[in-house]
């Protein structure tokens, strides 16, 4: 199971994927209610007989703004540091107090609410601001103006920044984007499996183009292999070269692949095959070779 640390506003309820109910109405509309924020997502399906895969796509699509985005090592370090700032109990209590208020909070108000010294409150509030968990603004709290009115008060409020860290890395946002594109493409009668493979291949070609651009013109095979591994690493695959074979040590779509193996592994294979097509000089091919604790696809020399 991946270890997840998440800070999103003040919510401390169920995780983002906690869907508590789905219902189908006679007019062909399907509603899914999320337990963590009470969002009602109405998505029209042509057939009142709900296709489970389509429903999964729609649920994932609604999660696009909340899933873990691509992280470089620097991004990971920054996010971990920000979340770690909440390890201090006083700082954590201040964060939850400030974010629960309907309006920005002053240092004095926060210190009074928690029963701590004002200089202590200021120290921790400023640390939370440095880590991007709180934003500040300056405002006069009285109607007095002009000379002698004093300086505006420094106020703290919840930052709009969202932080998520998942280890090992997962790319459910990418899965959601591909599945959503696939569902949209079924409007002309295309089967969802076929449209998903097309969407995955388009994404894979972009990754392959990224690797080729990084390698530069007239790159050697070794250089292309290295850049291909780097591009796959950025996608969360954790590639490991063993001779002429690249083993992908991590599955970015792990949970979904376990629950919807044929659909997700087929998508994954189509994506990785398209990556290899863009770097043909590597002489690699993509094939399915399922195993535990790694990606189901292996890349090796033809």
C-alpha positions as CSV (number, residue, x, y, z in Angstrom):
1,X,0.0,0.0,0.0
2,X,1.4,3.5,-0.8
3,X,2.0,5.9,1.9
4,X,0.0,9.1,1.4
5,X,0.3,12.4,3.0
6,X,-2.2,15.0,2.0
7,X,-3.1,18.6,2.9
8,X,-6.2,20.0,1.1
9,X,-7.8,22.9,3.0
10,X,-9.4,21.9,6.2
11,X,-10.9,18.6,5.2
12,X,-10.0,15.7,7.4
13,X,-12.7,13.3,6.2
14,X,-12.7,10.5,3.8
15,X,-10.0,10.3,1.0
16,X,-10.8,11.8,-2.4
17,X,-12.0,8.5,-3.9
18,X,-14.6,7.9,-1.3
19,X,-17.7,7.6,-3.4
20,X,-20.7,6.7,-1.3
21,X,-23.5,6.2,-3.8
22,X,-24.4,5.9,-7.4
23,X,-27.9,5.8,-8.9
24,X,-29.4,5.5,-12.3
25,X,-32.5,7.5,-13.2
26,X,-34.9,6.5,-15.9
27,X,-33.9,9.3,-18.2
28,X,-30.4,7.9,-18.7
29,X,-28.6,10.2,-16.3
30,X,-26.3,8.8,-13.6
31,X,-25.4,10.6,-10.4
32,X,-22.5,9.8,-8.2
33,X,-22.2,11.4,-4.8
34,X,-18.8,12.0,-3.2
35,X,-18.7,11.7,0.6
36,X,-15.7,13.9,1.3
37,X,-17.1,17.2,-0.2
38,X,-20.6,16.4,-1.2
39,X,-20.2,17.1,-4.9
40,X,-22.9,15.8,-7.1
41,X,-21.6,14.8,-10.5
42,X,-24.3,14.3,-13.1
43,X,-23.0,12.7,-16.3
44,X,-25.2,11.8,-19.2
45,X,-24.8,8.3,-20.7
46,X,-26.6,7.5,-23.9
47,X,-27.8,4.1,-22.6
48,X,-29.6,3.8,-19.2
49,X,-27.8,0.5,-18.8
50,X,-24.6,1.8,-17.1
51,X,-21.4,0.5,-18.5
52,X,-19.1,-0.1,-15.4
53,X,-16.0,1.0,-17.3
54,X,-17.7,4.2,-18.4
55,X,-18.8,4.9,-14.9
56,X,-15.2,4.4,-13.6
57,X,-14.0,6.9,-16.2
58,X,-16.5,9.5,-15.1
59,X,-15.6,9.0,-11.4
60,X,-11.9,9.4,-12.3
61,X,-12.5,12.4,-14.4
62,X,-14.1,14.2,-11.4
63,X,-10.9,13.6,-9.5
64,X,-8.6,15.3,-12.0
65,X,-8.2,18.4,-9.8
66,X,-7.4,16.4,-6.7
67,X,-5.0,13.7,-7.8
68,X,-1.3,13.7,-7.4
69,X,0.4,15.6,-10.1
70,X,3.8,14.7,-11.7
71,X,6.6,15.4,-9.3
72,X,10.3,15.9,-10.0
73,X,12.7,15.2,-7.1
74,X,12.7,18.8,-6.2
75,X,8.9,18.9,-6.2
76,X,8.8,15.9,-3.9
77,X,11.3,17.5,-1.5
78,X,9.4,20.7,-1.4
79,X,6.0,19.0,-0.8
80,X,7.4,16.7,1.9
81,X,8.9,19.7,3.6
82,X,5.6,21.6,3.5
83,X,3.6,18.7,4.9
84,X,6.3,18.0,7.5
85,X,5.8,21.5,8.8
86,X,2.6,20.2,10.3
87,X,4.4,17.6,12.4
88,X,4.7,20.2,15.2
89,X,1.5,20.0,17.2
90,X,1.3,23.7,17.9
91,X,1.8,24.5,14.2
92,X,-0.7,21.9,13.2
93,X,-3.3,23.3,15.6
94,X,-2.7,26.8,14.3
95,X,-3.1,25.6,10.7
96,X,-6.4,23.9,11.4
97,X,-7.6,26.9,13.5
98,X,-6.8,29.5,10.8
99,X,-8.2,27.4,7.9
100,X,-11.5,26.8,9.8
101,X,-12.2,30.5,10.1
102,X,-14.5,32.3,7.6
103,X,-12.1,35.3,7.4
104,X,-8.3,35.9,7.8
105,X,-7.0,35.7,11.3
106,X,-4.5,37.9,13.2
107,X,-1.7,36.6,15.3
108,X,-3.4,37.9,18.4
109,X,-6.7,36.2,17.7
110,X,-4.9,32.9,16.9
111,X,-2.8,33.0,20.1
112,X,-5.9,33.8,22.2
113,X,-7.8,30.9,20.6
114,X,-5.1,28.4,21.3
115,X,-3.9,29.8,24.6
116,X,-0.3,30.3,23.6
117,X,2.1,33.2,23.7
118,X,1.8,35.7,20.8
119,X,5.4,35.5,19.8
120,X,5.0,31.7,19.6
121,X,1.9,32.0,17.4
122,X,3.7,34.5,15.2
123,X,6.7,32.2,14.8
124,X,4.6,29.2,13.8
125,X,2.2,31.2,11.6
126,X,5.2,32.6,9.7
127,X,6.6,29.1,9.2
128,X,3.4,27.9,7.8
129,X,3.5,30.9,5.4
130,X,7.0,30.1,4.4
131,X,6.0,26.6,3.5
132,X,3.1,27.8,1.4
133,X,0.4,26.4,3.7
134,X,-0.9,29.9,4.6
135,X,-1.2,33.2,2.8
136,X,-1.0,36.6,4.4
137,X,-2.6,40.0,3.8
138,X,-2.5,43.3,5.6
139,X,-5.6,45.1,6.6
140,X,-6.7,47.7,9.2
141,X,-9.0,46.2,11.7
142,X,-10.4,49.6,12.9
143,X,-12.0,52.5,11.0
144,X,-9.3,54.9,12.2
145,X,-7.3,56.5,9.3
146,X,-4.5,59.0,8.9
147,X,-1.6,59.8,11.2
148,X,-1.6,57.8,14.3
149,X,-3.7,55.0,12.9
150,X,-0.9,52.6,13.1
151,X,0.2,50.0,10.6
152,X,-2.2,47.5,9.0
153,X,-2.5,44.2,10.8
154,X,-0.9,41.1,9.3
155,X,-3.6,38.5,8.8
156,X,-3.3,34.8,7.9
157,X,-5.6,32.7,5.7
158,X,-5.6,29.3,4.1
159,X,-3.4,29.1,1.0
160,X,-5.0,28.1,-2.3
161,X,-2.1,25.7,-2.8
162,X,-2.8,22.0,-2.7
163,X,-0.2,19.5,-1.6
164,X,-0.2,15.7,-2.2
165,X,2.6,13.2,-1.8
166,X,2.3,9.5,-2.7
167,X,5.1,7.0,-2.4
168,X,5.7,5.1,-4.5
169,X,4.6,7.5,-7.2
170,X,1.2,7.1,-8.8
171,X,-0.2,8.8,-11.9
172,X,-4.0,8.4,-11.5
173,X,-4.4,11.9,-13.0
174,X,-2.9,10.6,-16.3
175,X,-5.2,7.6,-16.1
176,X,-8.2,9.8,-15.6
177,X,-7.3,12.1,-18.5
178,X,-6.9,9.1,-20.9
179,X,-10.1,7.5,-19.8
180,X,-12.0,10.7,-20.1
181,X,-10.7,11.2,-23.6
182,X,-11.6,7.6,-24.5
183,X,-15.2,8.1,-23.3
184,X,-15.6,11.3,-25.3
185,X,-14.3,9.4,-28.4
186,X,-17.0,6.8,-28.0
187,X,-19.6,9.3,-29.2
188,X,-19.1,8.1,-32.8
189,X,-19.6,4.5,-31.8
190,X,-16.0,3.6,-31.2
191,X,-15.5,0.9,-28.5
192,X,-14.1,2.2,-25.3
193,X,-11.2,-0.2,-25.4
194,X,-10.2,1.0,-28.9
195,X,-10.6,4.6,-28.0
196,X,-8.5,4.2,-24.8
197,X,-5.7,2.6,-26.8
198,X,-5.7,5.6,-29.2
199,X,-5.6,8.1,-26.3
200,X,-2.8,6.2,-24.6
201,X,-0.8,6.0,-27.8
202,X,-1.1,9.8,-28.3
203,X,0.2,10.3,-24.7
204,X,3.0,7.8,-25.3
205,X,4.1,9.6,-28.5
206,X,4.4,12.8,-26.5
207,X,6.7,11.0,-24.0
208,X,8.7,9.6,-26.8
209,X,9.1,13.0,-28.4
210,X,10.2,14.3,-25.1
211,X,13.0,11.7,-24.9
212,X,14.1,12.3,-28.5
213,X,14.2,16.1,-27.9
214,X,16.3,15.6,-24.8
215,X,18.7,13.3,-26.6
216,X,19.4,15.9,-29.3
217,X,20.0,15.5,-33.0
218,X,22.0,12.5,-34.2
219,X,22.0,10.9,-30.8
220,X,23.6,7.5,-30.3
221,X,21.5,4.5,-29.3
222,X,22.9,4.7,-25.7
223,X,22.0,8.3,-25.5
224,X,18.5,7.6,-26.7
225,X,18.1,4.8,-24.2
226,X,19.2,7.0,-21.3
227,X,16.8,9.8,-22.3
228,X,14.0,7.3,-22.8
229,X,14.6,6.0,-19.2
230,X,14.6,9.6,-18.0
231,X,11.3,10.3,-19.7
232,X,9.8,7.1,-18.3
233,X,11.1,8.0,-14.9
234,X,9.3,11.3,-15.0
235,X,6.1,9.4,-15.7
236,X,6.6,7.4,-12.5
237,X,7.8,4.1,-14.0
238,X,11.1,3.9,-12.2
239,X,12.9,2.2,-15.1
240,X,15.9,-0.1,-14.5
241,X,18.2,-1.2,-17.2
242,X,19.4,-4.8,-17.2
243,X,21.5,-5.4,-20.3
244,X,19.3,-4.8,-23.3
245,X,16.1,-4.9,-21.2
246,X,14.4,-2.1,-19.4
247,X,12.3,-3.3,-16.4
248,X,9.8,-0.8,-15.1
249,X,10.1,-1.2,-11.4
250,X,6.9,0.8,-10.5
251,X,3.4,0.8,-11.9
252,X,2.0,4.3,-11.9
253,X,-1.5,2.9,-12.2
254,X,-1.2,0.2,-9.5
255,X,-4.6,0.2,-7.8
256,X,-6.6,0.6,-11.0
257,X,-4.5,-2.1,-12.7
258,X,-5.3,-4.5,-9.9
259,X,-9.0,-3.9,-10.1
260,X,-9.4,-3.4,-13.9
261,X,-6.4,-5.4,-15.2
262,X,-7.4,-5.9,-18.8
263,X,-8.4,-2.3,-19.4
264,X,-5.6,-0.6,-17.6
265,X,-2.8,-2.9,-18.7
266,X,-4.0,-2.7,-22.3
267,X,-3.8,1.1,-22.0
268,X,-0.4,0.9,-20.4
269,X,0.9,-1.4,-23.2
270,X,-0.4,1.0,-25.9
271,X,1.2,4.0,-24.3
272,X,4.6,2.4,-23.9
273,X,4.6,0.9,-27.4
274,X,4.0,4.4,-28.7
275,X,6.9,5.7,-26.6
276,X,9.2,3.2,-28.3
277,X,7.9,4.0,-31.7
278,X,9.2,7.5,-31.3
279,X,12.7,6.3,-30.4
280,X,13.0,3.4,-32.9
281,X,16.8,3.6,-32.9
282,X,16.8,2.0,-29.5
283,X,15.5,-1.2,-31.1
284,X,13.2,-1.8,-28.1
285,X,9.9,-3.4,-28.2
286,X,7.1,-3.4,-25.5
287,X,5.5,-6.6,-24.4
288,X,3.3,-7.7,-21.6
289,X,5.0,-9.7,-18.9
290,X,3.0,-9.4,-15.7
291,X,4.8,-9.8,-12.4
292,X,4.3,-8.6,-8.8
293,X,5.7,-5.3,-7.6
294,X,6.5,-3.8,-11.0
295,X,4.8,-2.7,-14.2
296,X,3.2,-5.4,-16.3
297,X,5.1,-4.2,-19.4
298,X,8.8,-4.9,-20.1
299,X,10.9,-3.2,-22.8
300,X,13.6,-5.2,-24.4
301,X,15.7,-5.3,-27.6
302,X,13.9,-6.9,-30.6
